[in-house]
Amino acid sequence: MLKDVAARRHKAAEPLLAQAKASADKWDKPAAKAAYEQALKVDPDSTAARDGLKFVATIGESPASCFATSLATQALRRWSCCQEPALPWPVIR
């Protein structure tokens, strides 16, 4: 039963995480922060929301932040938000 509750919380937080990521991608720090905080209220165990808040805190805070849209950063953010990772190199199978 506890796993069911956790799964429902995770599912309910998904749209908030998507909204937060979209806001962060637009460098809208206040909107991204608010959406990640709301996602944490819905799913307190969300590592994606915690990681997102850490990332949002860096938006505009350092000279290096202007490079935040690099392929490596995008891949890391997609991976941390439980989406398919976007690899900057081709995968050979």
KOLPA-492279 format. One record per residue (C-alpha): residue number from 1; x, y, z; residue in one letter. Coordinates in Angstrom, 3 decimals, decimal comma. Layout:
<atoms>
+-----+----------+----------+----------+---------+
! num !       c1 !       c2 !       c3 ! residuo !
+-----+----------+----------+----------+---------+
! NUM !        X !        Y !        Z !       a !
...
+-----+----------+----------+----------+---------+
</atoms>
This chain:
<atoms>
+-----+----------+----------+----------+---------+
! num !       c1 !       c2 !       c3 ! residuo !
+-----+----------+----------+----------+---------+
!   1 !    0,000 !    0,000 !    0,000 !       m !
!   2 !    2,861 !    2,422 !    0,783 !       l !
!   3 !    4,403 !    1,724 !   -2,605 !       k !
!   4 !    1,063 !    2,572 !   -4,214 !       d !
!   5 !    0,950 !    5,918 !   -2,391 !       v !
!   6 !    4,542 !    6,679 !   -3,412 !       a !
!   7 !    3,758 !    5,771 !   -7,018 !       a !
!   8 !    0,698 !    8,038 !   -7,048 !       r !
!   9 !    2,699 !   10,917 !   -5,576 !       r !
!  10 !    5,427 !   10,409 !   -8,165 !       h !
!  11 !    2,829 !   10,387 !  -10,961 !       k !
!  12 !    1,125 !   13,507 !   -9,591 !       a !
!  13 !    4,460 !   15,360 !   -9,464 !       a !
!  14 !    5,386 !   14,583 !  -13,092 !       e !
!  15 !    3,481 !   17,518 !  -14,673 !       p !
!  16 !    4,979 !   19,898 !  -12,103 !       l !
!  17 !    8,475 !   18,610 !  -12,879 !       l !
!  18 !    7,855 !   19,077 !  -16,602 !       a !
!  19 !    6,609 !   22,622 !  -15,977 !       q !
!  20 !    9,634 !   23,364 !  -13,787 !       a !
!  21 !   12,059 !   22,015 !  -16,382 !       k !
!  22 !   10,408 !   24,068 !  -19,131 !       a !
!  23 !   10,689 !   27,198 !  -16,984 !       s !
!  24 !   14,324 !   26,440 !  -16,162 !       a !
!  25 !   15,077 !   25,922 !  -19,855 !       d !
!  26 !   13,718 !   29,444 !  -20,440 !       k !
!  27 !   15,848 !   30,743 !  -17,535 !       w !
!  28 !   12,664 !   31,705 !  -15,662 !       d !
!  29 !   14,121 !   31,206 !  -12,208 !       k !
!  30 !   11,058 !   32,209 !  -10,101 !       p !
!  31 !    8,636 !   30,010 !  -12,055 !       a !
!  32 !   11,014 !   27,034 !  -12,096 !       a !
!  33 !   11,697 !   27,351 !   -8,368 !       k !
!  34 !    7,987 !   27,547 !   -7,557 !       a !
!  35 !    7,160 !   24,493 !   -9,694 !       a !
!  36 !    9,998 !   22,417 !   -8,185 !       y !
!  37 !    8,892 !   23,418 !   -4,677 !       e !
!  38 !    5,316 !   22,433 !   -5,492 !       q !
!  39 !    6,531 !   19,094 !   -6,874 !       a !
!  40 !    8,374 !   18,496 !   -3,587 !       l !
!  41 !    5,174 !   19,169 !   -1,649 !       k !
!  42 !    3,375 !   16,574 !   -3,748 !       v !
!  43 !    6,258 !   14,072 !   -3,713 !       d !
!  44 !    8,643 !   14,745 !   -0,806 !       p !
!  45 !   10,914 !   11,885 !   -1,936 !       d !
!  46 !   11,478 !   13,354 !   -5,415 !       s !
!  47 !   15,193 !   13,485 !   -6,153 !       t !
!  48 !   14,392 !   15,143 !   -9,486 !       a !
!  49 !   12,700 !   18,044 !   -7,666 !       a !
!  50 !   15,594 !   18,382 !   -5,208 !       r !
!  51 !   18,152 !   18,298 !   -8,028 !       d !
!  52 !   16,053 !   20,775 !   -9,988 !       g !
!  53 !   16,025 !   23,216 !   -7,071 !       l !
!  54 !   19,810 !   22,961 !   -6,840 !       k !
!  55 !   20,104 !   23,694 !  -10,556 !       f !
!  56 !   17,631 !   26,592 !  -10,442 !       v !
!  57 !   19,636 !   28,183 !   -7,626 !       a !
!  58 !   22,558 !   28,522 !  -10,049 !       t !
!  59 !   20,626 !   30,279 !  -12,820 !       i !
!  60 !   22,206 !   33,663 !  -13,334 !       g !
!  61 !   24,433 !   33,330 !  -10,275 !       e !
!  62 !   27,818 !   32,779 !  -11,905 !       s !
!  63 !   29,633 !   33,762 !  -15,091 !       p !
!  64 !   29,661 !   30,096 !  -16,070 !       a !
!  65 !   25,846 !   30,010 !  -16,026 !       s !
!  66 !   25,778 !   31,404 !  -19,556 !       c !
!  67 !   27,061 !   28,007 !  -20,689 !       f !
!  68 !   24,281 !   26,076 !  -18,946 !       a !
!  69 !   22,689 !   25,072 !  -22,218 !       t !
!  70 !   25,646 !   22,956 !  -23,314 !       s !
!  71 !   24,961 !   19,428 !  -24,492 !       l !
!  72 !   26,434 !   17,936 !  -21,343 !       a !
!  73 !   24,218 !   20,032 !  -19,069 !       t !
!  74 !   21,112 !   19,239 !  -21,097 !       q !
!  75 !   21,932 !   15,537 !  -20,950 !       a !
!  76 !   22,429 !   15,702 !  -17,187 !       l !
!  77 !   19,150 !   17,553 !  -16,614 !       r !
!  78 !   17,197 !   15,113 !  -18,786 !       r !
!  79 !   18,770 !   12,183 !  -16,974 !       w !
!  80 !   18,017 !   13,638 !  -13,536 !       s !
!  81 !   14,376 !   14,258 !  -14,459 !       c !
!  82 !   13,894 !   10,569 !  -15,321 !       c !
!  83 !   13,634 !   11,162 !  -19,036 !       q !
!  84 !   15,553 !    9,500 !  -21,800 !       e !
!  85 !   19,134 !   10,724 !  -21,636 !       p !
!  86 !   20,236 !   12,861 !  -24,545 !       a !
!  87 !   23,737 !   11,675 !  -25,274 !       l !
!  88 !   26,090 !   14,043 !  -27,088 !       p !
!  89 !   27,608 !   11,078 !  -28,919 !       w !
!  90 !   26,052 !    8,283 !  -30,999 !       p !
!  91 !   25,303 !    5,001 !  -29,301 !       v !
!  92 !   26,813 !    2,055 !  -31,161 !       i !
!  93 !   25,107 !   -1,272 !  -30,637 !       r !
+-----+----------+----------+----------+---------+
</atoms>
